[in-house]
Amino acid sequence: MDFNVKKLASDAGVFFTRAVQFTEEKLGQAEKTELDAHLENLIARGDCTKNWTEKIFRQTEVLLQPNPIDNTGARIEEFFYEKLDRKIPSRTTNGELLGQYMLDAAKDFGPGTPYGSTLITVGEYQKRLGGAEREFLQTSAISFLTPLRNFLEGDWRTISKERRLLENRRLDLDVCKARLKKAKLAEAKAACEGDAAPDFQETRPRNYVLSASASAWASDFAESDSSDERKLWSEEVDKAEHELRVAQTEFDRQAEVTRLLLEGISSTHVNHLRCLHEFVEAQAAYYAQCHKLMQELQKDLSSANGDSIPNAFVINPSTSGMSVCSPHSVTSLPGASSPSRSLVSTNTLEPETLKIEEVKPPATGTRKAKVLYDYHAADTSELSLFSDELITVYTMPGMDPDWLIGERGNEKGKVPVTYLELLS
């Protein structure tokens, strides 16, 4: 095994000097080379981009796959497919699985029975909804999640690597600056000590007399020793200046590389903006398709069953001859703050026959309901609601299915179904 001890010792020495420099900077005992303001701003912008991209990426994954713990095996399988550069197989969605269960149940219950035929209809639509969800997940993963992941795992890793290298170059530069400063101080001190070299004739004891030759030798020795020391420190200063120039060049080069990479964040923002538009378009198309399918399902169920399916509210036969209507009404959706966000009910009956005060609750068929949101009555025929209160509700023949008759004490009026949670 080729083991380079010299290289290992050199790397260990560099690491140690960097650690000492970093520690002294944190303790305020050493000077630190500051980056220029433009590069500092680019670094701050890059960190901000990385942090928010990571959060958006993780939360989008949660949105598209709410229960990752239930799909741990699927995640592991996807990981292996990605590492092998193979296409991930399409996986059955929950909607498709529910639809298949309904179709299988209809076979056992009998396709000719009302329940079996309805299960077939609903099951087919559930499978179509599941297919729409699968297409939405695939589109979102390709157009939105993949670019974000590529940035975090590709571009940002490169930027982080170059930034760490820049920090090492800066530490090396500061070490060279500190070394040059110490060498210059030592050279100046040696020069001062050489100029003020002690005179052996003056410092000897009074009762001690040097010979002429010994006195001359001592003087020559002091001068030569001081000269050698000044020469050594001068060489050390030259060496430190050379190392400083080399370190400064490497630092400037690395700072330029890091700056160019960080300036590429602007193009990353443009790319992510385009991906965000594509994600919103896919989401809008998915919800529009789901809404269309659910409307078609409601129509199919209504045309297939008609009035053969009993209403959840049992109607009192004694009131079957009463004609009830609901005028055009606009009710604010939960959280709506303007009339523009409203739900318009277009199913109306004859307004002249509706008199809320004459409506009597059926002997059977009334139910309790919990109010989910506050609702302010639009006219005198409606009943204002308060969140979390319990009221009694029932329906009337021919009444708009989006509305019920609600009673609270002596108060009575129409209430929107979307604001209620029906209790058994």
C-alpha positions in Angstrom: 0.0 0.0 0.0 1.5 3.3 -1.1 1.3 5.5 2.0 2.8 9.0 1.6 3.9 10.1 5.1 5.2 13.4 3.9 1.9 14.3 2.2 -0.1 13.2 5.3 2.1 15.3 7.5 1.8 18.3 5.2 -2.0 18.0 5.1 -2.1 17.6 8.9 0.0 20.8 9.3 -2.2 22.8 6.9 -5.3 21.6 8.7 -3.8 22.5 12.1 -2.8 26.0 11.0 -6.3 26.6 9.5 -7.9 25.4 12.8 -5.6 27.7 14.8 -6.4 30.7 12.6 -10.2 30.0 12.7 -10.1 29.6 16.5 -8.2 32.9 16.9 -10.6 34.7 14.7 -13.5 33.5 16.8 -11.7 34.6 19.9 -11.0 38.0 18.4 -7.2 37.4 18.5 -6.6 37.4 14.8 -7.6 39.5 11.8 -10.0 38.2 9.2 -10.0 39.0 5.5 -13.5 40.2 4.7 -15.1 39.4 1.4 -16.4 42.2 -0.9 -19.9 43.4 -0.4 -21.2 42.0 -3.7 -19.9 38.5 -3.0 -21.4 38.6 0.5 -24.8 39.6 -0.9 -24.6 36.7 -3.5 -23.8 34.3 -0.7 -26.7 35.5 1.4 -29.0 35.2 -1.6 -27.8 31.7 -2.4 -28.4 30.6 1.2 -31.9 32.0 1.1 -32.6 30.3 -2.2 -31.4 27.0 -0.9 -33.4 27.1 2.3 -36.7 28.1 0.8 -36.3 25.7 -2.2 -35.7 22.9 0.2 -38.8 23.8 2.3 -41.0 24.1 -0.8 -39.7 20.9 -2.2 -40.4 18.9 1.0 -43.9 20.4 1.5 -44.8 19.7 -2.2 -43.8 16.1 -1.6 -46.1 16.1 1.5 -48.9 17.6 -0.6 -48.6 15.1 -3.4 -48.0 12.1 -1.0 -49.7 12.9 2.4 -48.7 9.7 4.1 -45.1 8.9 3.2 -44.8 6.4 6.1 -47.5 4.2 4.5 -45.4 4.2 1.3 -42.0 3.5 2.7 -41.6 0.5 0.5 -42.6 2.5 -2.6 -40.1 5.2 -1.7 -37.3 2.7 -1.4 -38.3 1.1 -4.7 -38.2 4.6 -6.4 -34.8 5.2 -4.9 -33.3 2.1 -6.4 -34.9 2.8 -9.8 -33.4 6.3 -9.8 -30.0 4.9 -8.9 -30.2 2.4 -11.7 -31.4 5.1 -14.2 -34.5 3.0 -14.9 -38.1 4.3 -15.4 -40.2 4.1 -12.3 -43.3 2.0 -13.0 -46.7 3.7 -12.6 -48.4 2.8 -9.3 -52.1 2.4 -8.6 -53.6 5.4 -6.8 -55.9 5.3 -3.9 -58.8 6.4 -6.1 -58.2 3.6 -8.6 -58.0 1.1 -5.8 -61.2 2.3 -4.3 -62.9 2.1 -7.7 -61.7 -1.5 -8.2 -63.0 -2.5 -4.8 -66.4 -1.1 -5.7 -66.5 -3.0 -9.0 -65.5 -6.2 -7.2 -68.2 -5.6 -4.6 -70.8 -5.0 -7.3 -70.1 -8.5 -8.7 -70.8 -10.1 -5.4 -73.9 -8.0 -4.6 -75.3 -8.4 -8.1 -74.9 -5.9 -11.0 -78.6 -5.9 -11.4 -79.5 -4.8 -7.9 -79.8 -1.0 -7.2 -76.8 -1.1 -4.9 -74.7 -3.1 -7.3 -75.4 -1.0 -10.3 -74.7 2.2 -8.3 -71.4 0.7 -7.1 -70.5 0.0 -10.7 -71.2 3.6 -11.7 -69.4 5.1 -8.8 -66.5 2.7 -9.1 -65.9 3.6 -12.7 -65.8 7.3 -11.9 -63.5 6.7 -8.9 -61.1 4.9 -11.2 -61.2 7.8 -13.6 -60.6 10.2 -10.7 -57.7 8.0 -9.7 -56.3 8.1 -13.2 -56.5 11.9 -13.2 -54.7 12.0 -9.9 -51.9 9.7 -11.2 -51.4 11.9 -14.3 -51.3 15.0 -12.0 -48.7 13.4 -9.8 -46.5 12.4 -12.7 -46.8 15.8 -14.3 -46.0 17.6 -11.1 -43.0 15.4 -10.4 -41.6 16.0 -13.8 -42.3 19.7 -14.2 -41.8 20.9 -10.6 -40.2 18.5 -8.2 -37.5 17.3 -10.5 -36.0 20.7 -11.2 -36.0 21.6 -7.5 -34.3 18.3 -6.7 -31.8 18.8 -9.4 -30.9 22.2 -8.0 -30.5 21.0 -4.4 -28.6 17.8 -5.3 -26.6 19.3 -8.3 -26.0 23.0 -8.5 -26.1 23.7 -4.8 -23.7 20.9 -3.9 -21.2 22.4 -6.4 -21.7 25.9 -4.9 -21.3 24.5 -1.4 -18.1 22.7 -2.4 -16.6 25.9 -3.9 -17.6 27.9 -0.9 -15.8 25.6 1.4 -12.8 25.8 -0.8 -13.0 29.6 -0.7 -13.1 29.6 3.1 -10.0 27.4 3.2 -8.2 29.8 0.8 -9.2 32.7 3.0 -7.8 31.0 6.1 -4.6 30.2 4.2 -4.4 33.8 3.2 -4.8 35.1 6.7 -2.3 32.6 8.0 0.2 34.0 5.5 -0.6 37.6 6.5 0.0 36.7 10.2 3.2 34.9 9.4 4.6 37.9 7.4 3.6 40.3 10.1 5.4 38.2 12.7 8.5 37.9 10.5 8.7 41.6 9.9 8.4 42.3 13.6 11.2 39.8 14.4 13.4 41.3 11.6 12.9 44.8 13.0 13.6 43.5 16.5 16.8 41.8 15.3 17.9 45.0 13.6 17.4 47.0 16.7 19.3 44.5 18.9 22.1 44.5 16.3 22.5 48.2 16.4 22.5 48.2 20.2 24.9 45.3 20.6 26.6 45.2 24.1 30.2 46.4 24.4 32.2 43.8 26.2 34.7 46.4 27.4 31.9 48.3 29.1 30.0 45.3 30.6 33.1 43.4 31.9 33.8 43.6 35.7 36.1 46.5 36.8 38.8 44.2 38.1 38.9 42.1 34.9 41.0 43.2 32.0 40.7 41.5 28.5 43.6 41.2 26.4 43.7 43.1 23.1 43.2 39.9 21.0 40.3 38.6 23.2 38.6 41.9 23.1 38.8 42.0 19.4 37.4 38.4 19.1 34.4 39.2 21.3 33.6 42.2 19.3 33.8 40.3 16.0 31.7 37.5 17.3 28.9 39.8 18.5 28.8 41.6 15.1 28.8 38.3 13.1 26.0 36.8 15.3 23.8 39.8 14.9 24.4 39.9 11.1 23.5 36.3 10.7 20.3 36.7 12.6 19.3 39.7 10.6 20.0 37.8 7.4 17.9 34.8 8.6 14.9 37.0 9.4 15.3 38.9 6.1 15.1 35.5 4.3 12.1 34.6 6.3 10.3 37.8 5.4 11.0 37.2 1.7 9.7 33.7 2.0 6.5 34.9 3.8 5.9 37.6 1.2 6.2 35.0 -1.6 3.7 32.7 0.2 1.4 35.6 0.7 1.4 36.5 -3.0 0.6 32.9 -3.9 -2.2 32.7 -1.3 -3.6 36.0 -2.4 -3.7 34.8 -6.1 -5.4 31.5 -5.1 -7.9 33.3 -2.9 -8.8 35.8 -5.7 -9.2 33.0 -8.2 -11.4 31.0 -5.9 -13.5 34.1 -5.1 -14.1 34.7 -8.8 -15.2 31.0 -9.3 -17.6 31.2 -6.4 -19.0 34.5 -7.6 -19.7 33.2 -11.1 -21.5 30.2 -9.6 -23.6 32.3 -7.2 -24.6 34.7 -10.0 -26.1 31.7 -11.7 -28.8 31.7 -9.0 -30.6 34.3 -11.0 -31.1 31.9 -13.9 -32.2 29.3 -11.3 -34.9 31.6 -10.2 -36.1 32.1 -13.8 -36.2 28.3 -14.3 -38.1 27.7 -11.0 -40.6 30.4 -11.9 -41.4 28.6 -15.2 -41.7 25.3 -13.3 -44.0 26.9 -10.8 -46.3 28.1 -13.6 -46.4 24.6 -15.1 -47.2 23.2 -11.6 -50.1 25.6 -11.2 -51.4 24.8 -14.7 -51.3 21.0 -13.9 -53.0 21.6 -10.6 -55.8 23.7 -12.1 -56.4 21.1 -14.9 -56.5 18.3 -12.3 -59.1 20.0 -10.1 -61.2 21.1 -13.2 -61.2 17.5 -14.4 -62.2 16.2 -10.9 -65.0 18.7 -10.7 -66.3 17.8 -14.2 -66.2 14.1 -13.3 -68.1 14.6 -10.1 -70.8 16.6 -11.9 -71.1 13.9 -14.4 -71.4 11.3 -11.7 -74.1 13.2 -9.9 -76.1 13.5 -13.2 -75.7 9.8 -13.9 -76.8 8.9 -10.4 -79.8 11.2 -10.6 -80.9 10.0 -14.0 -80.4 6.3 -13.1 -82.1 6.4 -9.7 -84.6 9.3 -9.9 -86.7 9.4 -6.8 -86.3 5.7 -6.1 -83.5 6.4 -3.5 -85.1 7.6 -0.3 -83.9 11.0 0.9 -81.8 11.2 4.0 -84.8 13.2 5.5 -88.1 11.4 5.7 -90.9 13.6 4.5 -94.1 13.9 6.4 -96.9 12.9 4.0 -99.2 15.5 5.5 -97.0 18.3 4.0 -96.6 16.7 0.6 -99.1 19.0 -0.9 -97.3 22.2 0.2 -95.4 24.0 -2.4 -92.1 25.4 -1.2 -89.6 27.5 -3.1 -86.3 29.1 -2.6 -85.6 32.4 -4.4 -82.3 33.1 -6.0 -79.9 33.5 -3.2 -76.2 34.2 -2.9 -74.4 32.8 0.2 -70.9 33.6 1.0 -68.5 30.7 1.1 -66.6 30.0 4.3 -63.8 32.6 4.6 -65.2 34.8 1.7 -64.8 38.5 2.2 -66.5 39.9 -0.9 -69.6 39.1 -3.0 -67.4 37.9 -5.8 -66.6 34.8 -3.9 -70.0 33.3 -3.6 -72.0 30.3 -4.3 -75.1 31.0 -6.4 -78.0 28.7 -6.2 -80.0 28.7 -9.4 -82.6 26.1 -8.5 -85.7 28.0 -7.7 -89.4 27.3 -7.1 -92.4 29.7 -7.1 -91.5 32.5 -4.8 -95.1 33.5 -4.1 -95.9 30.2 -2.4 -93.0 30.3 0.1 -93.8 31.5 3.5 -91.2 30.3 6.1 -93.5 31.0 9.0 -96.1 28.7 7.5 -93.7 25.8 7.1 -94.2 23.1 9.7 -91.6 20.5 10.7 -92.5 17.0 9.7 -93.5 14.6 12.5 -90.5 12.5 11.6 -87.4 13.1 9.6 -85.9 16.0 11.5 -82.2 15.8 12.3 -79.7 17.7 14.4 -76.9 19.5 12.6 -73.7 21.2 13.8 -72.9 24.6 12.3 -69.4 24.7 10.8 -69.1 28.4 9.9 -70.8 31.6 10.7 -73.5 32.6 8.2 -75.3 35.9 7.9 -78.8 35.7 6.4 -79.2 37.4 3.1 -83.0 38.1 3.6 -85.8 37.3 6.0 -86.4 33.9 4.6 -82.9 32.7 5.8 -81.6 31.9 9.2 -78.3 33.3 10.5 -75.9 30.7 11.8 -73.2 30.8 14.4 -70.2 28.4 14.4 -70.4 25.3 16.6 -74.1 25.7 17.5 -76.6 22.9 17.1 -79.9 23.4 15.2 -82.7 21.2 14.0 -83.0 20.8 10.2 -85.4 19.2 7.8 -86.3 19.4 4.1 -89.4 20.0 2.1 -90.7 18.4 -1.2 -89.2 20.1 -4.3 -86.8 22.1 -2.2 -83.3 23.1 -3.5 -81.0 20.3 -2.3 -78.4 22.9 -1.4 -80.7 24.3 1.3 -82.6 23.0 4.3 -85.1 24.4 6.8 -83.4 25.2 10.1 -84.9 25.9 13.5 -83.3 27.3 16.6 -85.8 28.0 19.3 -88.5 30.2 17.9 -86.4 31.2 14.9 -86.8 29.5 11.6 -85.4 29.9 8.1 -83.4 28.4 5.2 -79.8 27.4 5.8 -77.2 26.3 3.3 -76.2 22.6 3.5 -72.4 23.4 3.0 -72.4 25.2 6.4 -73.6 22.2 8.3 -72.4 18.8 9.6 -75.4 16.5 9.8 -75.5 14.4 13.0 -77.1 11.0 13.3 
